[in-house]
Amino acid sequence: MHGLGRARDKPLAPGARVPRACGADAAHQHPRPGIQAMTVFDIAIVGGGPAGLAAAERTLAAGLSTCIIDEQQRPGGQILRQPPAAFSVPGWLTGAPYRKGRTLLAKLSDDAKLHWLGGQSVLGITPDPAAGAGFTLALSGTMGGVSEVQARRVLVAGGCYDMPVALPGWTLPGVMSAGAVQTLVKAQQVLPGQRMVLFGTHPLMIVLAQQVIEAGGQVEAVCFAQSFAQMAKAALAHLPRAIATPAPLIAAAGGMAALRLAGVQVRYAAPVLRCEGDGQGGVDQVVIAGPNGEEAIACDLAAMCYGFLPQADLVRQAGAGVRWSNPAGGWEAVHDDAMRSTVPGLYVAGETTGVAGSDAAMAEGAIAGLAIAQDAGALNKREAAAAMRGPRSARKAMQGFIDLLRAVADPRPWLPAASAETLLCRCEDIPAGAVDKAIADALCVGPAFGASAIKLRCRAGMGLCQGRSCEHALIRRIAAARGCGEGEVEGFRPRFPARALAITDLLEDAG
């Protein structure tokens, strides 16, 4: 098997070693690796979604040794979420929005020069002069153990994740993020519930509702917190530029028509106040603020979708510049017009630079791949500039729709209020009331404090997720208390390891 298959089948440089828990068959490899060194790649790409794949296409064409590292066993990212190798999903992602990505995926799957390291989490990216003035990446595989990859250059294309929103009842079984539901439906046609309510502010709910219905599920309602008039006003402000890329607008209209045909209620001005349980441990209804007061909608699954946050923890850990992403929030990587970060040799692309969709991610990945080829000496400046014109033009044309979507989906006025008892930090069981007290205590000392100060006072952010589920909410609450912008609040300091890791994995070689 070649290309995006088994890493162990790839031709490596003489003396190179692949960690035994790499590749598509990692789950079947029982020996637990210690820390092992690999060959020095010209480029290591973190993330096998649209941006990473598009970059790899360019670096491989330029003759650069390329590896892609991804937490999933199979490439494609969330947009092209593949079923497990042993599964077959009839009609898998056959629609027009997936055509370009599927073509690229098929092309790279047949490329024997690409080294695919699936089922691997990147724990840290460290500058390493011994690696040819490049970087060492520490990896943790699905079977445990720690391994290393060395690369002269690194591209971080880690994608994004669902914005966690704490509201009363959000920890009940059956309350999920839209992305989690979509993963199950796309990859295995599994429906985590039979009567679903989707709620939030993001139009992805329309897409997900379609996918649930096509998989045989029932959608009781799609509840937008905004009114239709508010959404239309936000859209019209950006429509003249958005029509430069009409395909997403046509797809959105088609999605709405499909839901009407299926008899799905699409509710506007229907913010969800709380999720309530059935007394047996699961959710059985969501309560919205209706026109005549509170209204309950029965369900056995509630999926929230208020937007997405860039996955930039590795960028921050490496010391590269970031800024607060508006309107949804989160830290996005700063870059130049060729996707170079503020750290020499470190590049960024896709949702890591700001959530903008898969087509924009592919364009940015192509630009980054060409910049890497130029900086590696595989392309001269003129060749790189000429090759970048196409993806740069495509990325520029998309900006109108991206701005429209961000304006329409802006969650800030509609985020549900957490009660004092609502858990803000799920890992450490820290309720919102304790967080607010910690913020008030910190204000008594002085106004210039960030998320780490609150962590020290109440342990919020000290759990296994390392703040991914609560940092966003903490920053918003701190900013409100300080009377400043969210971007002025210092977030948690990213540290090694970037993902939870068993101490035994680090000590394995010593024993």
C-alpha positions as a printed Julia matrix, in Angstrom:
511×3 Matrix{Float64}:
   0.0    0.0     0.0
   1.36   3.4    -0.92
   0.84   7.08   -0.15
  -1.58   7.59    2.7
  -1.41   4.01    3.87
   1.1    2.3     6.11
   4.04   4.44    7.19
   6.19   1.33    7.68
   5.9    0.55    3.94
   7.47   3.86    2.91
  11.01   4.11    1.58
  13.08   5.93    4.21
  16.63   7.18    4.17
  19.29   4.62    5.14
  19.35   4.02    8.88
  16.04   5.77    9.52
  13.59   4.24   11.95
   9.83   4.65   12.01
   8.18   4.48   15.46
   6.42   1.14   15.71
   3.12   2.77   16.67
   2.88   4.8    13.48
   0.74   4.42   10.44
  -2.68   3.15    9.55
  -2.13  -0.17   11.32
  -0.91   1.31   14.61
  -3.76  -0.26   16.55
  -2.5   -3.72   15.58
   1.13  -3.15   16.59
   1.54  -4.34   20.15
   5.16  -3.46   21.03
   5.26  -0.14   22.86
   7.92   2.19   21.47
  10.26   4.25   23.55
  11.79   7.47   22.26
  13.17   6.73   18.82
  14.74   8.97   16.2
  13.58   9.17   12.62
  15.1   10.47    9.45
  15.25  14.24    8.97
  12.36  15.18    6.7
  12.47  18.32    4.59
   8.99  19.16    5.86
   6.77  17.75    8.6
   3.11  18.69    8.27
   0.97  18.56   11.4
  -2.58  17.87   10.27
  -3.92  15.72    7.46
  -6.93  17.84    6.56
  -7.42  20.01    3.45
  -4.6   22.46    4.29
  -2.07  19.76    5.1
  -2.94  17.7     2.03
  -2.75  20.71   -0.29
   0.64  21.66    1.13
   1.93  18.11    0.75
   0.87  18.06   -2.89
   3.14  21.06   -3.54
   6.12  19.93   -1.47
   6.1   16.47   -3.01
   5.93  17.97   -6.49
   9.02  20.01   -5.6
  10.89  16.86   -4.58
  10.91  17.49   -0.82
  10.73  14.58    1.6
   7.37  15.04    3.3
   5.55  13.49    6.22
   2.06  14.2     7.5
   1.29  13.6    11.18
  -2.32  13.33   12.29
  -4.24  12.12   15.33
  -6.64  10.23   13.09
  -5.68   6.92   11.54
  -6.8    8.07    8.09
  -6.34  11.42    6.33
  -8.96  13.97    5.34
  -9.6   16.0     8.47
 -13.12  16.69    9.69
 -14.51  17.76    6.32
 -13.36  14.5     4.68
 -13.75  12.3     7.74
 -13.11   8.77    6.51
 -14.63   5.61    7.93
 -12.24   3.11    9.52
 -10.38   1.0     6.98
 -12.53  -2.04    7.79
 -15.79  -0.1     7.28
 -17.67   0.79    4.12
 -20.09   3.73    4.09
 -22.38   3.73    1.02
 -22.44   7.08   -0.76
 -19.63   8.5     1.4
 -19.47  12.29    0.93
 -20.63  12.34   -2.68
 -21.84  15.95   -2.75
 -20.27  18.8    -4.71
 -18.68  20.47   -1.62
 -16.48  17.4    -1.14
 -15.43  16.82   -4.76
 -12.23  18.86   -4.76
 -11.05  17.41   -1.46
 -11.8   13.84   -2.48
  -9.83  14.29   -5.7
  -6.8   15.52   -3.75
  -7.18  12.71   -1.22
  -7.23  10.1    -3.98
  -4.18  11.62   -5.65
  -2.06  11.57   -2.5
  -3.25   8.1    -1.55
  -1.37   6.79   -4.58
   1.82   8.77   -3.92
   4.48   6.42   -2.58
   6.74   9.34   -1.66
   4.42  10.62    1.08
   5.03   9.34    4.62
   1.74   9.15    6.53
   2.04   8.97   10.33
  -1.53   8.42   11.46
  -2.78   7.85   15.0
  -0.1   10.19   16.35
  -0.5   13.25   18.59
   2.18  15.93   18.44
   3.21  16.71   22.0
   5.61  19.52   21.2
   7.62  21.29   18.51
  11.14  22.23   19.57
  13.79  24.09   17.54
  16.67  21.64   17.07
  19.91  22.81   15.43
  21.08  19.19   15.33
  18.24  18.48   12.9
  19.75  20.74   10.27
  18.66  24.02   11.9
  15.17  22.58   12.02
  12.8   21.11   14.56
  12.18  18.01   16.64
   8.56  16.94   17.05
   7.67  14.65   19.94
   4.83  12.24   19.16
   2.57   9.99   21.19
   0.96   7.05   19.39
  -2.26   5.17   19.88
  -0.4    2.3    21.56
   1.42   4.62   23.95
   5.09   5.48   24.09
   6.86   8.55   22.77
   8.73   8.88   19.49
  10.39  11.73   17.64
  10.38  13.13   14.14
  12.96  15.62   12.92
  12.27  18.09   10.15
  14.02  21.05    8.61
  10.7   22.87    8.4
   7.29  22.4     9.99
   3.8   23.33    8.82
   1.08  23.44   11.47
  -2.32  22.86    9.89
  -4.15  21.58   12.93
  -7.66  22.69   12.01
 -10.23  23.84   14.54
 -12.58  22.45   17.17
 -16.09  23.18   18.39
 -16.42  26.14   20.72
 -17.4   24.74   24.13
 -20.3   26.7    25.62
 -21.2   26.17   29.26
 -24.92  26.35   29.93
 -27.03  24.62   32.56
 -27.24  20.93   31.69
 -24.4   20.86   29.19
 -22.68  17.99   31.0
 -25.7   15.68   30.7
 -25.22  12.54   28.6
 -26.72  13.25   25.21
 -25.56  16.87   25.03
 -22.84  16.97   22.39
 -21.04  19.33   20.06
 -22.14  19.46   16.44
 -18.69  18.32   15.36
 -18.87  15.18   17.49
 -22.24  14.23   16.02
 -20.97  14.92   12.51
 -17.92  12.71   13.07
 -20.1    9.74   14.01
 -22.47  10.28   11.1
 -19.78  10.84    8.47
 -17.38   8.11    9.49
 -19.72   5.28   10.45
 -23.31   6.4     9.84
 -23.87   6.13   13.58
 -26.68   8.21   15.06
 -26.0    9.01   18.73
 -29.67   9.84   19.19
 -32.99   9.31   17.45
 -34.73  12.61   18.22
 -32.26  15.45   17.95
 -32.37  19.17   18.6
 -29.61  21.32   17.13
 -29.07  24.72   18.73
 -26.68  27.65   18.56
 -25.83  30.39   16.07
 -23.86  28.71   13.28
 -25.37  27.71    9.9
 -23.42  24.44   10.0
 -26.49  23.21   11.87
 -28.34  23.17    8.54
 -25.66  20.93    7.0
 -25.62  18.62   10.02
 -29.41  18.35   10.07
 -29.3   17.23    6.43
 -26.65  14.61    7.19
 -28.61  13.28   10.17
 -31.78  12.95    8.07
 -29.89  11.22    5.23
 -28.52   8.75    7.81
 -32.04   7.93    8.96
 -32.27  10.16   12.03
 -35.01  12.53   13.12
 -34.37  16.22   13.76
 -37.01  17.72   16.04
 -35.84  21.29   15.54
 -32.96  23.52   14.52
 -32.94  26.47   16.94
 -31.06  29.62   15.98
 -30.6   32.1    18.81
 -30.72  34.99   16.32
 -33.85  36.22   14.62
 -34.16  35.75   10.86
 -34.09  39.53   10.41
 -30.82  39.8    12.34
 -29.24  37.06   10.25
 -30.48  38.61    7.01
 -29.15  42.03    7.95
 -25.72  40.59    8.74
 -25.71  38.63    5.47
 -26.8   41.53    3.26
 -23.92  43.69    4.49
 -21.45  41.21    2.94
 -23.51  39.79    0.07
 -22.02  41.94   -2.74
 -18.58  40.43   -2.07
 -19.84  36.98   -1.11
 -21.4   36.32   -4.52
 -17.87  36.06   -5.94
 -18.03  32.48   -4.65
 -21.7   31.53   -5.13
 -21.37  27.78   -4.46
 -21.66  28.0    -0.64
 -24.67  30.3    -0.93
 -26.37  27.9    -3.33
 -25.57  24.97   -1.02
 -27.05  26.84    1.96
 -30.26  27.56    0.06
 -30.46  23.92   -0.99
 -29.97  22.81    2.59
 -32.83  24.96    3.83
 -35.08  23.61    1.07
 -34.18  20.03    2.01
 -35.09  20.63    5.66
 -38.42  22.17    4.7
 -39.14  19.16    2.49
 -38.33  16.86    5.43
 -40.65  18.8     7.71
 -37.91  19.97   10.09
 -38.69  23.03   12.19
 -36.09  25.77   11.75
 -36.69  28.17   14.63
 -35.3   31.7    14.82
 -35.05  33.94   17.89
 -35.09  30.71   19.89
 -32.07  30.8    22.22
 -31.61  27.71   24.35
 -31.58  28.5    28.07
 -30.75  25.06   29.44
 -30.77  21.33   28.81
 -32.75  19.17   31.21
 -32.41  15.51   32.17
 -34.88  12.67   32.24
 -34.01  11.5    35.74
 -32.15   8.52   34.28
 -28.95  10.44   33.6
 -29.58  11.65   30.04
 -31.01  14.72   28.35
 -34.7   14.61   27.5
 -35.47  18.19   26.53
 -34.02  21.6    25.79
 -35.69  24.74   27.06
 -35.76  27.75   24.75
 -36.87  31.33   25.25
 -39.93  31.38   22.99
 -42.15  34.31   22.02
 -44.54  33.5    24.86
 -42.02  32.53   27.51
 -40.08  29.35   28.1
 -40.8   26.4    25.84
 -39.51  22.82   26.09
 -38.62  20.7    23.07
 -38.36  16.95   23.73
 -35.25  15.14   22.46
 -32.79  12.41   23.33
 -29.8   14.28   21.9
 -28.98  18.0    21.91
 -26.13  19.23   19.7
 -24.74  22.72   20.17
 -23.04  24.77   17.48
 -21.96  28.31   18.39
 -18.88  28.31   16.2
 -15.35  26.97   16.09
 -11.98  27.86   17.61
  -8.62  27.65   15.82
  -6.31  24.86   16.98
  -3.18  26.9    17.65
  -1.72  25.36   20.82
   1.37  24.0    19.05
   1.95  27.36   17.36
   1.82  29.1    20.73
   4.02  26.46   22.35
   6.65  27.03   19.63
   6.67  30.75   20.47
   5.04  31.99   17.27
   2.75  35.01   17.25
  -1.01  34.68   17.67
  -3.94  37.06   17.97
  -7.5   36.78   19.26
  -9.85  35.64   16.51
 -13.05  37.61   16.09
 -15.93  37.26   16.34
 -16.04  33.69   17.66
 -12.8   33.91   19.63
  -9.8   31.69   20.19
  -6.16  32.24   19.24
  -5.26  32.28   15.55
  -1.72  32.16   14.16
  -0.14  35.29   12.71
   1.53  34.89    9.31
   2.81  36.75    6.26
   1.38  36.52    2.74
   3.2   33.21    2.18
   1.89  31.59    5.41
   5.21  31.94    7.26
   4.75  32.34   11.01
   6.86  34.64   13.17
   9.24  31.73   13.92
  11.68  31.02   11.05
  11.0   27.64    9.47
   7.53  27.32   11.02
   4.55  27.75    8.68
   0.81  27.82    9.36
  -2.26  27.22    7.19
  -5.95  26.41    7.34
  -8.18  26.91   10.36
  -5.11  27.39   12.58
  -4.9   30.87   11.03
  -8.61  31.57   11.53
 -11.71  29.5    10.84
 -12.61  30.0     7.18
 -13.69  26.64    5.74
 -12.1   23.84    3.77
 -11.73  25.64    0.44
  -9.83  28.48    2.09
  -7.74  25.92    3.97
  -6.77  24.2     0.72
  -5.75  27.51   -0.84
  -3.66  28.45    2.2
  -2.09  25.0     2.28
  -1.09  25.33   -1.37
   0.48  28.74   -0.69
   2.35  27.37    2.33
   3.62  24.36    0.38
   4.97  26.6    -2.37
   6.61  28.92    0.18
   8.27  25.91    1.81
   9.53  24.73   -1.58
  10.93  28.2    -2.27
  12.6   28.52    1.13
  14.1   25.03    0.71
  15.62  26.05   -2.62
  13.44  23.7    -4.67
  11.74  26.64   -6.42
  13.17  30.04   -7.21
  11.34  33.2    -6.22
   9.85  33.76   -9.67
   8.59  30.17   -9.97
   7.03  30.27   -6.5
   5.36  33.63   -7.11
   3.87  32.41  -10.39
   2.57  29.22   -8.79
   1.06  31.14   -5.86
  -1.1   33.39   -8.05
  -3.86  30.81   -8.45
  -4.36  29.88   -4.78
  -3.9   33.49   -3.68
  -6.58  34.64   -6.1
  -8.9   31.85   -4.95
  -8.32  32.67   -1.28
  -9.01  36.36   -1.89
 -12.25  35.59   -3.73
 -13.49  33.54   -0.76
 -13.08  36.33    1.77
 -16.48  37.87    1.07
 -18.33  34.67    1.95
 -16.06  34.08    4.94
 -16.9   37.54    6.29
 -20.6   36.92    5.65
 -20.54  33.63    7.53
 -18.66  35.11   10.47
 -21.13  37.99   10.72
 -24.19  35.74   10.48
 -22.83  33.22   12.99
 -21.41  35.75   15.5
 -22.14  34.07   18.85
 -21.21  36.91   21.18
 -24.67  38.4    21.81
 -26.24  34.97   22.14
 -24.01  32.89   24.39
 -26.21  31.31   27.09
 -25.71  32.38   30.68
 -24.11  29.85   33.0
 -25.61  29.64   36.48
 -23.3   29.71   39.5
 -23.62  25.92   39.69
 -22.87  25.28   36.0
 -19.51  23.57   35.54
 -17.17  25.82   33.6
 -14.16  23.5    33.9
 -15.43  19.98   33.34
 -12.11  18.24   34.01
 -11.71  19.66   37.52
 -15.43  20.13   38.33
 -15.08  23.89   38.82
 -18.43  25.73   38.69
 -18.89  29.2    37.22
 -19.47  30.64   40.69
 -16.01  29.55   41.86
 -14.43  30.99   38.71
 -16.22  34.31   39.2
 -15.05  34.45   42.82
 -11.47  33.8    41.71
 -11.77  36.61   39.16
 -13.15  38.98   41.8
 -10.3   38.08   44.17
  -7.75  38.67   41.4
  -9.29  42.07   40.66
  -8.66  43.08   44.26
  -4.94  42.54   43.67
  -4.82  44.38   40.34
  -6.45  44.52   36.91
  -3.62  43.0    34.84
  -4.17  39.26   35.18
  -4.92  36.45   32.78
  -6.21  32.9    32.66
  -3.21  31.44   34.48
  -3.93  33.57   37.54
  -7.41  32.08   37.74
  -5.97  28.6    37.29
  -3.78  29.14   40.36
  -6.74  30.32   42.43
  -9.32  27.66   41.57
  -7.66  24.96   39.38
  -9.76  25.76   36.3
  -7.74  24.62   33.29
  -5.59  22.09   35.16
  -7.32  18.99   33.81
  -6.55  16.57   31.01
  -7.93  18.85   28.29
  -5.34  21.47   29.34
  -7.82  24.29   29.08
  -9.27  23.59   25.64
 -12.76  23.34   27.1
 -12.63  26.29   29.48
  -9.94  28.79   28.38
 -12.3   30.49   25.95
 -14.99  30.99   28.62
 -12.41  32.11   31.2
 -10.97  34.73   28.87
 -14.42  36.13   28.1
 -15.32  36.35   31.79
 -11.97  37.93   32.69
 -12.3   40.47   29.88
 -15.81  41.4    31.03
 -14.6   41.86   34.62
 -11.57  43.89   33.58
 -13.5   45.94   31.03
 -11.08  45.12   28.21
 -11.04  43.19   24.95
 -10.57  39.43   24.99
  -7.35  39.78   23.03
  -5.85  41.78   25.89
  -6.27  38.87   28.32
  -3.32  36.48   28.44
  -4.38  32.89   27.94
  -2.91  29.77   29.49
   0.77  29.3    28.73
   1.08  26.36   26.33
   3.48  23.77   27.69
   4.86  20.37   26.8
   3.11  17.99   26.38
   0.38  19.56   24.25
  -1.78  16.46   24.81
  -2.33  14.37   27.92
   0.41  11.76   28.29
   1.04   8.91   30.73
   4.19   9.41   32.8
   5.09   5.78   32.12
   5.42   6.63   28.43
   8.06   9.25   29.22
   9.93   6.95   31.6
   9.8    3.86   29.4
  13.38   3.97   28.22
  14.62   4.36   31.79
  12.94   1.11   32.81
